[in-house]
Amino acid sequence: MGDQYPVVRVAAVQAASVFLDREGSTQKACRLIREAGRNGARVIAFPEGYIPGHPVWYHHHPATSAVANRLAVELFKNSVEIPGPDIDALCAAAREADAYVVIGVCEKMPQTLGTMYNSQVYIGPDGSVLAKHQKIMPTVGERLVHTGGFGDTFGAFHTEFGPMSGLICGENSNPLAVFALTAEGSRIHVMSWPNHFPTSGDPLRNRVAVDSQAFAQMSKAWVISACGTVDDDMIRKLEVGPAGEKFLRDPDSCGGSLIVAPNSRIVAGPMGPEEGILYADCDIEVGIQMKLRHDFAGHYNRPDIFQMHVNRSAPRIYTVHTTPDALPNAAPAIALPAPAEDAPPAALPRPIPRLASVPARAARKRRTRSKARR
């Protein structure tokens, strides 16, 4: 009989956010999760920063302009805390759909003002948060509002179909990130993309197709690429002017969601700029056929030549050490894990003795010998 590998129905959601509206975007996402679940999807992928939207205004406005600053503040006010009520709603929808959900959110640190992450949230069919991934390196305008994540949120996560993974936008073309997930055995990979690229670059759909097929070729995983798109409400809120509106309404500027097999063939899509849900039935066994040819994390590599190390720790910018005489009413530190144990005070470094130069040492030796002879 041997091992049996499933055929998994997956879905790529291509939709516009309810732009800069956390509650509205969450409700729309829940509706789309339930729709995909009714159509048999067991894995449901969403675009980058779907809740509450992505900071694409930096493609149209100067970074310090009044419009950009106002939209950035709205982004923070509508960003998501993990855990939080919006995540709870998404978890309930995933449980109702009996599906794994990977959704992009703008995440803020609980009870803080100012710091945001570009994140993917991984939710299981039981309605639990399995993990999250914070984009390691913000791209272009994202750097003005997002900070980068660390290795503690990077990596594949377990599902009933085997290891599954996700990356956000430009991370999907990072060779080291791709190899790391290949080495972790990812069988289904979700790429979350924004609704459009910079006005001076190639269309989003071109990059999505190239990176999706390349990832499938290297990892031998099924790849689900979920792209965002735009709607009239978003165009109005962006205040982009006639030239910007013409760009955003160009069918080649937005969308392009697709699904790629482990043999790097596109099996569904690419979509146009419209909203919709793209489906495909993914036979996990196809990955076996392809890895028997090229297993880049196995027999088709040379660990004596090439090695990779991943740092899964995260640095701490602020740590509190408690003492017996601490103020009883002092407010506890928030949004930071307590230290495992009090660290001993660091010893002051001892001064390094100055070494005399070689000529100076030689002169002292000559004077010493001269005194001895006298």
matplotlib code that plots the C-alpha trace (Angstrom):
import matplotlib.pyplot as plt

x = [0.0, 2.7, 2.3, -0.6, -0.5, -3.6, -5.0, -5.6, -7.9, -6.4, -7.7, -6.0, -8.2, -7.7, -9.6, -9.3, -9.2, -11.8, -9.0, -7.7, -10.7, -9.7, -13.2, -14.5, -11.5, -11.8, -15.5, -14.8, -12.0, -14.3, -16.9, -14.3, -12.9, -16.4, -17.0, -13.8, -14.6, -18.0, -16.2, -14.0, -10.8, -8.6, -5.9, -7.0, -4.4, -4.8, -2.8, -0.1, -1.3, -4.9, -6.1, -6.4, -4.5, -0.9, 1.0, 1.0, 0.5, 4.3, 4.3, 2.2, 3.0, 6.3, 7.2, 6.7, 3.7, 0.6, -1.4, 1.2, 1.5, -2.3, -2.6, 0.2, -1.5, -4.8, -2.8, -1.6, -5.0, -6.4, -3.6, -4.0, -2.9, -2.1, -4.0, -7.0, -10.7, -9.9, -7.8, -10.5, -13.0, -10.6, -10.1, -13.8, -14.2, -11.3, -12.9, -16.2, -14.5, -12.4, -9.4, -5.9, -5.8, -2.8, -3.6, -1.5, -2.0, -0.4, 0.5, 1.2, 2.8, 0.0, -0.6, 2.1, 2.1, 4.2, 5.8, 4.2, 5.2, 4.2, 2.9, 1.3, -0.9, -1.2, -4.5, -5.5, -8.8, -9.5, -9.5, -6.1, -3.3, -0.5, 2.2, 2.9, 5.6, 6.9, 8.5, 12.2, 13.0, 10.5, 10.6, 10.5, 7.9, 7.2, 10.4, 8.7, 6.1, 7.2, 10.1, 11.7, 11.0, 13.6, 14.3, 11.9, 8.9, 10.6, 10.0, 7.6, 4.7, 3.1, -0.2, -2.0, -0.6, 3.0, 5.1, 3.6, 5.2, 4.6, 6.6, 5.6, 6.3, 10.0, 11.0, 9.9, 12.9, 15.4, 17.6, 18.5, 14.8, 13.8, 16.5, 15.7, 12.0, 13.1, 15.3, 12.3, 10.4, 7.6, 5.0, 2.6, 3.9, 1.8, 3.1, 1.2, 1.5, 0.3, -2.2, 0.3, 4.1, 5.8, 4.7, 8.2, 8.7, 7.5, 3.8, 3.1, 1.8, 5.1, 7.1, 4.5, 4.7, 8.5, 8.9, 6.1, 7.5, 11.1, 10.1, 8.2, 11.2, 13.7, 11.5, 9.2, 6.3, 2.9, 2.8, -0.3, 0.2, -2.5, -2.4, -4.4, -6.3, -7.9, -11.4, -13.0, -13.0, -9.3, -8.5, -10.6, -8.8, -5.3, -5.9, -3.5, -4.7, -5.5, -2.1, -2.2, -5.8, -5.0, -2.2, -4.4, -7.2, -4.8, -5.7, -2.0, -1.2, -3.0, -3.8, -2.3, -3.0, -2.0, -1.2, 1.9, 2.6, 5.9, 6.9, 6.8, 3.7, 0.9, -2.2, -4.6, -4.6, -3.2, -6.2, -6.8, -7.4, -10.8, -11.9, -12.4, -11.1, -8.8, -8.9, -6.7, -6.5, -2.9, -1.7, 1.1, 2.6, 3.7, 6.4, 7.8, 8.2, 10.1, 12.3, 13.5, 15.1, 16.3, 16.1, 18.1, 18.0, 18.9, 20.7, 21.0, 23.2, 26.6, 26.6, 30.3, 30.5, 27.3, 25.8, 23.2, 22.6, 19.3, 19.2, 15.8, 16.5, 15.2, 17.1, 15.5, 15.7, 14.4, 14.5, 13.4, 15.1, 13.1, 14.7, 13.3, 13.2, 11.3, 8.4, 5.2, 3.0, 5.3, 3.6, 4.8, 6.5, 4.1, 4.3, 7.7, 8.4, 9.8, 13.4, 14.1, 16.4, 18.1, 21.3, 24.3, 25.6, 28.3, 31.8, 33.6, 36.3, 39.8, 42.0, 44.3, 48.0, 49.8, 52.6, 55.8, 57.1, 59.9, 62.5, 61.5, 61.8, 65.2, 66.4, 65.3, 67.2, 70.4, 70.1, 69.6, 72.7, 74.8, 73.8, 74.7, 78.2, 78.8]
y = [0.0, 2.5, 6.2, 8.1, 11.8, 13.9, 16.1, 19.5, 22.2, 25.6, 29.1, 32.4, 35.3, 38.4, 41.3, 44.9, 45.8, 48.0, 50.6, 51.7, 50.3, 47.4, 46.3, 46.5, 44.6, 41.9, 41.4, 41.2, 38.7, 36.5, 36.5, 35.4, 32.7, 31.3, 31.4, 29.6, 27.0, 26.3, 25.7, 23.0, 25.0, 23.6, 26.3, 29.9, 32.6, 36.4, 39.3, 41.3, 43.7, 42.9, 44.2, 47.2, 47.9, 48.4, 51.7, 52.1, 55.9, 56.2, 55.3, 58.5, 61.0, 62.4, 60.6, 63.8, 65.2, 66.0, 63.3, 60.6, 61.5, 61.5, 58.1, 56.6, 57.7, 56.0, 52.9, 52.7, 53.4, 50.6, 48.1, 44.7, 43.5, 39.8, 38.5, 40.7, 40.8, 41.0, 37.9, 36.2, 36.9, 35.4, 32.4, 31.8, 32.0, 29.6, 27.1, 27.4, 26.9, 24.0, 25.5, 26.8, 30.6, 32.7, 36.4, 39.6, 42.2, 45.4, 44.4, 46.8, 45.9, 45.7, 48.9, 50.9, 53.8, 53.9, 50.5, 48.3, 45.1, 43.7, 40.3, 37.1, 35.3, 31.5, 30.1, 26.5, 24.8, 24.4, 28.2, 28.5, 30.9, 28.5, 31.1, 34.5, 35.8, 39.3, 40.4, 40.5, 43.5, 46.2, 47.2, 50.6, 52.8, 50.2, 51.2, 54.5, 52.7, 49.1, 47.7, 44.4, 41.1, 38.7, 35.0, 34.1, 34.3, 32.8, 29.2, 26.5, 25.5, 22.1, 21.1, 17.8, 17.9, 18.3, 21.5, 24.7, 28.1, 31.7, 34.8, 38.3, 40.0, 40.6, 37.9, 35.3, 36.1, 36.1, 33.0, 32.3, 32.5, 30.2, 27.7, 27.7, 26.9, 24.2, 22.7, 22.7, 20.6, 23.0, 21.3, 24.3, 27.8, 31.0, 34.2, 37.4, 40.3, 44.0, 45.4, 47.1, 47.8, 51.2, 53.3, 53.2, 49.4, 46.3, 45.4, 43.3, 40.4, 39.9, 39.6, 37.4, 34.9, 34.8, 34.4, 31.8, 29.6, 30.0, 29.1, 26.0, 25.0, 25.3, 24.0, 21.5, 22.9, 24.0, 27.8, 30.0, 33.6, 35.9, 39.5, 42.5, 44.8, 48.2, 49.6, 53.1, 53.7, 53.1, 55.3, 58.1, 57.9, 57.8, 61.2, 60.3, 62.8, 62.1, 60.4, 58.2, 57.2, 56.3, 54.0, 52.3, 51.7, 50.1, 46.4, 45.5, 47.4, 45.3, 41.7, 38.7, 35.9, 32.4, 28.9, 27.0, 23.2, 21.7, 21.2, 25.0, 25.0, 27.5, 25.5, 28.4, 32.0, 34.5, 36.6, 40.1, 43.1, 41.8, 40.6, 36.8, 33.6, 31.3, 27.5, 24.5, 20.9, 20.2, 16.6, 16.5, 13.5, 15.6, 17.0, 13.5, 13.1, 16.4, 15.9, 12.6, 14.7, 17.7, 17.8, 20.9, 20.3, 16.7, 14.5, 17.4, 19.5, 19.3, 20.0, 19.7, 22.8, 24.8, 25.3, 27.7, 28.8, 30.5, 32.6, 32.1, 34.5, 38.0, 40.9, 42.8, 46.6, 46.9, 44.5, 45.0, 43.4, 43.4, 43.8, 43.4, 47.1, 47.8, 50.3, 48.4, 50.4, 50.6, 49.9, 46.6, 46.6, 45.9, 44.0, 42.5, 39.0, 38.9, 38.0, 34.3, 35.2, 38.3, 38.9, 39.6, 43.2, 43.5, 43.9, 47.1, 46.4, 46.6, 49.2, 47.7, 48.4, 50.6, 48.8, 50.7, 50.8, 48.5, 51.3, 52.5, 48.9, 48.6, 51.9, 50.8, 47.5, 49.4, 51.7, 48.8, 46.9, 50.1, 50.6, 46.9, 47.3, 50.4]
z = [0.0, 1.0, 1.8, 0.4, -0.6, -0.9, -3.7, -2.0, -3.4, -2.9, -3.6, -4.4, -3.4, -5.6, -4.1, -3.1, 0.6, 2.1, 1.9, 5.3, 7.0, 9.4, 10.3, 6.7, 5.3, 8.0, 7.3, 3.5, 4.2, 6.3, 3.6, 1.0, 3.3, 3.7, 0.0, -0.8, 1.9, 0.4, -2.9, -1.3, -0.7, 2.1, 1.6, 1.1, 0.3, 0.5, -0.9, 1.0, 3.6, 2.8, 6.2, 6.0, 2.8, 1.6, 1.6, -2.2, -1.9, -1.8, -5.5, -6.1, -3.4, -1.8, 1.4, 3.6, 1.8, 3.7, 1.9, 2.6, 6.2, 6.7, 5.0, 7.0, 10.2, 9.0, 8.2, 11.8, 13.3, 11.3, 11.6, 13.4, 16.8, 17.1, 19.1, 18.7, 17.8, 14.0, 14.2, 16.2, 13.4, 10.8, 12.9, 13.3, 9.5, 8.9, 11.3, 9.6, 6.2, 7.5, 5.8, 6.3, 5.7, 4.9, 5.0, 4.8, 7.5, 8.6, 12.2, 15.1, 18.4, 21.0, 23.1, 21.3, 18.9, 15.7, 14.9, 12.2, 10.5, 7.1, 8.2, 7.1, 9.6, 9.3, 10.6, 10.9, 10.1, 13.8, 14.1, 15.8, 14.9, 13.8, 13.3, 11.7, 9.5, 9.6, 6.3, 6.8, 4.6, 3.8, 0.1, -1.5, 0.2, 2.9, 4.6, 5.6, 7.7, 8.3, 10.3, 9.4, 11.1, 12.4, 12.2, 15.0, 12.5, 9.5, 8.4, 7.3, 9.5, 9.9, 8.3, 7.6, 4.1, 5.3, 5.6, 4.2, 3.9, 2.9, 1.9, 1.1, -2.3, -2.9, -0.3, -2.9, -5.0, -2.1, -3.0, 0.6, 1.8, -1.0, -0.2, 3.5, 2.9, 0.3, 3.0, 5.4, 2.9, 2.0, -0.2, -0.6, -0.7, -0.5, -2.1, -1.0, -3.4, -3.3, -5.7, -7.9, -8.3, -8.7, -11.6, -13.1, -13.0, -14.7, -14.3, -11.1, -13.1, -14.9, -11.7, -10.1, -13.0, -13.0, -9.2, -8.9, -11.6, -10.3, -6.7, -8.0, -10.0, -7.1, -4.3, -6.2, -4.2, -5.3, -5.4, -4.8, -5.7, -4.4, -5.7, -4.7, -6.9, -6.7, -6.6, -7.0, -3.3, -3.0, -6.1, -4.5, -1.1, -2.7, -4.4, -7.2, -9.9, -13.5, -14.4, -11.3, -11.9, -15.5, -14.3, -11.7, -14.2, -16.7, -16.8, -16.9, -13.7, -11.1, -10.4, -12.0, -9.4, -10.5, -9.2, -10.3, -10.1, -8.9, -12.6, -12.9, -15.1, -14.5, -13.9, -13.0, -14.0, -14.4, -13.6, -15.0, -12.7, -11.6, -8.2, -7.8, -6.4, -8.4, -7.6, -8.4, -7.3, -6.1, -6.3, -3.7, -5.4, -8.3, -6.0, -5.6, -9.3, -9.6, -6.5, -7.8, -10.6, -8.5, -4.8, -4.0, -0.3, -0.7, -3.3, -5.9, -3.7, -2.0, 1.7, 1.8, -0.4, 0.3, 3.8, 5.1, 8.7, 9.8, 13.0, 14.6, 17.5, 17.8, 19.4, 22.3, 22.3, 25.9, 28.8, 32.4, 35.4, 38.6, 42.0, 45.6, 46.1, 42.8, 43.2, 44.0, 41.8, 38.8, 35.5, 33.9, 30.6, 27.8, 24.6, 25.6, 26.9, 30.4, 30.6, 31.3, 34.2, 35.6, 33.9, 36.2, 36.0, 33.4, 34.8, 33.9, 31.4, 32.8, 31.2, 28.6, 29.6, 27.1, 25.4, 24.8, 21.2, 20.2, 20.1, 23.6, 25.0, 23.4, 24.9, 28.4, 28.0, 27.0, 30.0, 32.4, 31.0, 31.3, 35.0, 35.7, 34.2, 36.4]

ax = plt.figure().add_subplot(projection="3d")
ax.plot(x, y, z, "-o")
ax.set_aspect("equal")
plt.show()
